[in-house]
Amino acid sequence: MAQNEGKYIEKRIIKGEVINEDLSDDTRTFIYEEVITSAIRHRYVLFGRTPARGNDSAWFGAYNAEELNTGKYERHSNEVCHPNVFTWLGLIGMLMYSFLYLKSSYLAVYCSNNLFMKLLGVFIAFRWAYGWIEDFNSFQIMSISIWMMIAMGFSASFRQMNNNMFKTWIRSIFN
């Protein structure tokens, strides 16, 4: 990060004032800090706050308050998946959300008869871990694909296939 300092500058105009932002700055630390302090301040640690509201954000909320004219220094979604889920669903929802990923991964790795499902299970576990760093959750083709993979991990019929049956199934998609 230090070697990129000053290379990636974004200029924005807020209320007529030019603001230079260094895009190589560490933002993850502030995201986690803001999400946790917002949850404690507004008492939504267990059950979360609706997706219509975000976490309080002194670092990132100025754009929403001033440019989008919301008047609230809130950030409705972050570029990190799990803090969003925590803000929207709370600790209970975060645990259930994580359970879906981890149970699907476990079933695919330890309860499947083919190598492809085992690899898929490792990928699902990776995506859960990556959600603590970068993964943005939105309605996109990648998110839909991940949830299809999670469903495959839960599917007994996919786990019961052997390698040859799985190859045949993959080939039948393209015929």
C-alpha positions in Angstrom: 0.0 0.0 0.0 2.8 2.4 0.8 4.3 2.1 -2.7 1.0 3.1 -4.2 0.5 6.2 -2.1 -0.4 9.1 -4.2 -0.8 7.1 -7.4 -4.5 6.6 -7.4 -6.2 9.9 -6.6 -9.9 10.6 -7.2 -11.1 14.2 -7.3 -14.6 14.8 -6.2 -16.5 18.0 -5.8 -18.7 18.3 -2.7 -20.6 21.6 -2.2 -18.2 23.3 -4.6 -15.1 22.2 -2.8 -12.6 19.9 -4.6 -11.6 17.0 -2.5 -8.7 14.7 -3.4 -9.1 11.1 -2.1 -6.2 8.6 -2.2 -7.9 5.3 -3.3 -4.9 3.3 -2.1 -5.7 4.2 1.6 -6.8 1.5 4.0 -10.6 1.7 4.3 -11.4 -1.7 5.8 -10.3 -0.7 9.3 -12.7 2.3 9.3 -15.5 0.1 7.9 -15.3 -2.4 10.7 -14.9 0.3 13.3 -17.9 2.2 12.0 -20.2 -0.8 11.7 -19.5 -2.0 15.2 -19.8 1.4 16.9 -23.0 2.2 15.0 -24.5 -1.2 16.0 -23.7 -0.5 19.7 -24.8 3.1 19.6 -28.2 2.3 18.0 -28.7 -1.0 19.8 -29.0 -3.3 16.8 -26.3 -5.8 17.6 -28.5 -8.8 17.9 -31.3 -8.3 15.3 -29.8 -5.7 13.0 -31.1 -2.7 11.3 -33.2 -2.8 8.1 -31.4 -2.7 4.7 -33.2 0.6 4.3 -30.7 2.1 6.8 -27.0 1.8 6.9 -24.3 2.1 9.5 -23.3 5.5 10.7 -20.3 6.7 8.8 -18.2 9.8 9.6 -15.5 8.7 7.0 -17.8 7.7 4.1 -21.2 9.1 4.9 -20.5 12.7 3.8 -21.2 11.7 0.2 -24.7 10.4 1.1 -25.5 13.3 3.4 -24.4 16.0 1.0 -24.4 14.7 -2.5 -27.5 12.5 -2.3 -29.3 15.0 0.0 -30.2 12.4 2.6 -29.0 14.5 5.5 -27.8 11.4 7.3 -24.2 10.4 7.6 -24.9 6.7 6.9 -23.4 4.3 4.5 -26.1 1.9 3.2 -23.7 -0.7 2.0 -20.0 -1.3 2.3 -17.7 -3.1 -0.1 -17.2 -5.8 2.5 -19.9 -8.5 2.6 -20.2 -9.6 6.2 -20.3 -6.1 7.8 -23.3 -5.4 5.5 -25.0 -8.6 6.6 -24.3 -7.8 10.3 -25.7 -4.3 9.9 -28.9 -5.5 8.1 -29.5 -8.8 10.1 -27.5 -8.4 13.3 -25.4 -11.1 15.0 -28.2 -13.7 14.8 -28.6 -13.1 11.1 -24.9 -13.1 10.6 -24.5 -16.5 12.3 -27.4 -17.9 10.2 -25.9 -16.5 7.0 -22.5 -17.9 7.8 -24.1 -21.3 8.7 -25.4 -21.5 5.1 -22.0 -21.1 3.6 -20.2 -23.3 6.1 -22.8 -26.2 6.1 -22.8 -26.2 2.3 -19.1 -26.3 2.2 -18.9 -29.0 4.9 -21.4 -31.2 3.0 -19.7 -30.7 -0.3 -16.2 -31.5 1.0 -16.9 -34.4 3.5 -20.2 -35.9 2.2 -19.8 -36.0 -1.6 -18.7 -38.8 -3.9 -16.9 -36.8 -6.5 -13.9 -34.5 -6.7 -15.8 -31.7 -8.4 -18.1 -31.2 -5.4 -15.2 -31.3 -3.0 -13.5 -28.5 -5.0 -16.8 -26.6 -5.0 -17.0 -26.9 -1.3 -13.5 -25.5 -0.9 -14.5 -22.6 -3.1 -17.6 -21.9 -1.1 -15.5 -21.8 2.1 -13.1 -19.5 0.4 -15.9 -17.1 -0.7 -17.1 -17.0 3.0 -13.6 -16.1 4.1 -13.2 -13.6 1.3 -16.4 -11.9 2.5 -14.5 -10.6 5.5 -12.1 -8.7 3.1 -13.8 -7.6 -0.1 -16.8 -9.5 -1.4 -19.6 -7.1 -2.3 -23.1 -8.6 -2.0 -25.5 -7.4 -4.6 -27.8 -8.8 -7.2 -25.2 -9.6 -9.9 -24.4 -12.7 -11.8 -21.5 -13.6 -9.5 -23.7 -13.5 -6.4 -26.3 -15.6 -8.2 -23.6 -18.1 -9.2 -22.3 -18.4 -5.6 -25.8 -19.1 -4.3 -26.2 -21.7 -7.0 -23.0 -23.3 -5.8 -24.2 -23.2 -2.2 -27.4 -24.9 -3.3 -25.4 -27.6 -5.1 -23.5 -28.2 -1.8 -26.8 -28.8 0.0 -28.1 -31.0 -2.8 -27.9 -34.7 -2.1 -28.3 -35.6 -5.8 -25.2 -33.6 -6.7 -23.2 -35.1 -3.8 -24.2 -38.6 -4.7 -22.8 -38.4 -8.2 -19.5 -40.0 -8.9 -16.9 -38.2 -11.1 -18.1 -39.8 -14.4 -21.7 -38.9 -13.6 -20.7 -35.3 -12.9 -18.7 -35.0 -16.1 -21.8 -36.4 -18.0 -24.0 -33.8 -16.3 -21.6 -31.0 -17.2 -21.4 -32.1 -20.8 -25.2 -32.3 -21.1 -25.4 -28.6 -20.3 -23.6 -27.7 -23.5 -25.5 -30.1 -25.8 
